[in-house]
Amino acid sequence: MRFNTRVLLAALVLTLLLGAAAGCSTSSLRIGWREFGGRDRTRAEYVTFDGMRTETVKVQAGQTIELSCEVTVDKGVLRAEFLAPDGEQVWSETFEEDRNAFVSTRAEESGRYILRLQGDRTGGSFDVVWDIS
């Protein structure tokens, strides 16, 4: 009976350690996070954001994609990028201070484009709106 208890305890500890290690690779810290959004917009306010937020946008080849960003940075850095379905970077911007950005581009291929927002110990807010036509 004593052997089974030790095996069970060892298995439990191993499971907890593996779970903690797996969680470290995809962790995201969001303190004071308030998110708002819709079909063509993502907005958030936060005290601290350290991690990644993604949105998927379905686009047909030949359509025009317009992205408008309004970013407030109280601390840290916020990076924004827009990726084509093949993973190629269409647009990228790094925000280290309050700033607006706008980009308009024509889709080269059909598929799901990805808007990726990455916080690096940042505080503030972002408001990203997209229009596909």
Summary of the structure (lengths in Angstrom):
residues: 133
radius of gyration: 20.0
end to end distance: 69.1
largest distance: 69.2
contacts: 371
relative contact order: 0.26
helix: 18%
strand: 63%
